[in-house]
Amino acid sequence: MSRQTFIALIVAAVLAISGALYLNALRNPAPDPHGSALLPSLASELDTVTALTVRRGGATPTVTVHQQGGHWTLAERGDYPADVSKLRKLLLALSDAKVIEQKTSNPASFAVIGVDDPASPGATGAEISVVARDGKHAVIVGKPVGAGNFARRSGENSSYIVEPGISLEVEPRYWIDSRLLDIAAADIQSIGVKPAAGPAYTVHRAATGGNFVLEGAPAGRKAADSAVLAPSPTTYSGLTADDVAPLSNIDFSKATVVTVTLADGNVITMTGAASADKHWVQIRSSKDAALDAKGAGRAFEITGYRYDAIFRPLEKLLVPKEPPPTAHKAAPAASAVASPVASPAKKAVPAPKP
């Protein structure tokens, strides 16, 4: 067989195979992804999920929510209880996400829509990994678009627009169970305050009438009325934490201590310290074992206005001091005021000559 014949046979074979593939593609077109689930098997595995991680800007997850001892905890905060409602919302969003449109498969374009490598320091999207009984489900959630997001399954090149939208947080502080205290003002019997510097004081309900009275007013000063002394209905109600940290990380050497005694005999002790623009508290309870366990070895960051309402300085509970009397100087008499311009002396007029 000549060389030319051999080459012709190869070309004919290639053309035949290409034609067969083309005809097969016409008969069996690629399935349309529109309406398909982003993570097809997750919906049936939600009850078996044991961990969820969020990763952006590095190889290590920034958020790790997992089951520990039958409870959902946040690894990045010393296994502090996690916000289960936020976890459930994200899992449902992932299981409900449907492909609306297929987008780029070019890795060079991934950063534009936020589905680039989540390990990259400049990554704009975030990878969510879910561990369930059937294995690991991982997807990179990119920038929002319309009513949804750009997304790409980890390890694949195809990217999509998916709906409904998937909202997530990449900072651990937003994943903690933020609930701390929920005390009704009507249950408070007394509040003792021991500042880091200055005299201590106590406000308590009077035996009759239920009005609050102040003990510890300085000599010569008068306490404000009961409405000012009483704690605000919102001071201890629905108190939440913005973040949590190991107790050893916060300097409580110059702290103010507040002791709140409740009608049932429970005593809540709150130790507060302000550092830069952050306000930290340590919480202990004499009767609430769950609260004691939650606060053991931990400090909680709370908002500044809540901190100020709890750790009130004594001066705020006193009638303001009267300003000193203004000294009035007597005005000088009009006769005693010298004229700034002296009157010129009259010159004598000589008598006419005879």
C-alpha positions, 0 to 999 in steps of 0.5 A, spaced: 500 500 500 502 506 497 503 512 502 498 516 499 493 511 499 494 510 507 493 517 508 487 517 504 484 511 508 486 515 515 482 521 512 476 517 510 476 514 517 476 520 521 471 523 516 466 517 517 467 517 525 466 525 525 460 524 521 457 518 526 458 523 532 455 529 529 449 524 527 449 521 534 449 528 537 443 530 532 439 524 535 441 525 542 442 532 544 445 534 550 440 534 556 437 541 557 439 543 564 434 548 565 430 547 571 434 541 574 437 541 581 443 544 583 445 539 588 440 533 585 440 529 591 441 534 597 434 534 598 433 527 600 439 527 605 437 533 609 436 529 615 443 526 615 447 532 614 452 532 620 457 538 617 457 544 613 463 549 612 464 555 608 470 557 605 473 563 601 480 566 600 484 560 603 484 553 603 481 553 610 474 554 612 472 560 615 466 557 618 465 550 620 458 548 623 458 541 625 454 536 630 458 535 637 455 531 642 448 532 639 448 539 638 450 544 632 456 548 634 461 553 631 468 550 631 471 557 630 468 559 636 470 554 641 464 549 639 460 555 642 452 553 640 451 555 633 445 558 630 440 552 627 435 557 624 441 560 620 443 553 618 437 550 616 435 556 612 442 555 608 441 548 607 434 549 604 436 554 599 441 549 597 436 544 596 431 548 593 436 551 588 434 550 580 438 551 574 435 557 570 441 558 565 447 555 563 453 560 563 461 560 562 465 554 562 471 558 561 475 558 567 478 565 565 471 568 566 470 565 573 472 571 577 467 576 573 461 572 576 464 570 582 465 562 581 473 562 581 477 558 586 475 559 593 482 558 595 484 564 592 486 570 596 482 575 592 476 570 591 469 573 590 465 567 591 464 562 597 464 555 597 459 551 601 461 544 603 455 539 606 457 533 609 451 528 609 450 520 609 451 520 601 457 523 601 460 531 600 456 536 596 460 542 594 458 548 590 461 555 589 456 561 590 458 567 586 455 574 585 447 575 585 444 576 579 436 577 578 433 573 583 438 568 584 446 567 584 451 565 579 454 558 581 458 552 579 459 545 582 466 544 585 470 540 581 466 542 574 467 547 569 460 549 567 457 555 571 450 557 572 444 562 574 440 558 579 434 561 583 432 562 588 438 566 591 443 563 596 445 568 602 450 566 606 455 569 611 463 567 611 464 570 618 464 566 624 461 571 628 454 571 624 453 564 625 453 563 633 447 562 637 446 570 639 441 569 644 443 571 651 438 574 656 431 575 656 429 578 663 422 582 664 423 588 668 417 586 672 422 580 675 427 585 677 428 586 684 434 589 685 441 591 681 447 592 685 453 596 681 460 595 683 464 600 678 472 599 677 473 606 680 468 610 685 463 608 690 458 602 689 450 603 689 444 599 689 437 600 686 431 596 689 424 595 689 421 598 695 417 594 700 410 598 698 408 601 692 414 597 687 418 603 686 425 603 685 429 607 690 437 608 691 442 606 696 449 609 696 447 616 694 453 621 696 452 626 701 449 632 699 446 629 693 439 627 691 437 621 688 433 621 681 425 619 681 423 612 681 422 612 673 429 614 672 432 609 677 428 603 674 431 599 669 428 600 662 424 594 659 429 593 654 435 593 658 435 585 659 430 583 655 432 580 648 439 581 650 444 578 644 451 577 643 455 580 637 460 575 638 464 570 643 471 569 645 475 565 650 475 569 657 482 569 657 482 573 651 479 579 654 482 584 659 477 584 665 482 587 670 478 594 671 471 591 670 464 593 673 460 588 676 453 588 676 448 583 680 441 583 678 437 579 683 430 576 680 423 575 683 425 567 683 431 568 687 436 567 681 442 572 681 445 574 674 452 577 675 455 581 669 462 583 669 463 588 663 469 591 660 470 596 654 476 595 650 477 600 644 470 600 640 468 593 643 464 592 649 465 585 653 461 582 658 462 575 662 455 572 665 454 567 671 447 565 674 446 562 681 440 558 678 440 557 671 445 551 669 444 552 662 446 559 662 452 558 666 454 552 662 453 557 655 457 562 659 463 558 662 470 560 660 467 565 655 466 573 654 460 576 650 461 582 645 454 586 646 452 593 643 455 599 646 448 602 647 446 595 651 452 596 655 451 603 657 444 601 659 446 595 664 453 599 667 450 605 669 454 610 672 452 613 679 451 620 676 446 618 671 441 616 677 442 623 681 438 629 680 443 634 677 447 639 681 445 646 681 449 651 677 453 655 682 450 662 683 452 667 678 456 673 681 453 680 679 458 686 679 455 693 681 455 698 676 459 704 677 455 710 679 454 715 673 457 721 677 463 717 678 464 715 671 469 720 668 468 723 661 473 721 656 473 728 653 475 734 657 471 740 656 476 746 654 477 752 659 474 758 656 479 764 655 478 771 658 476 776 653 479 783 653 475 789 655 475 794 649 480 800 649 477 807 650 
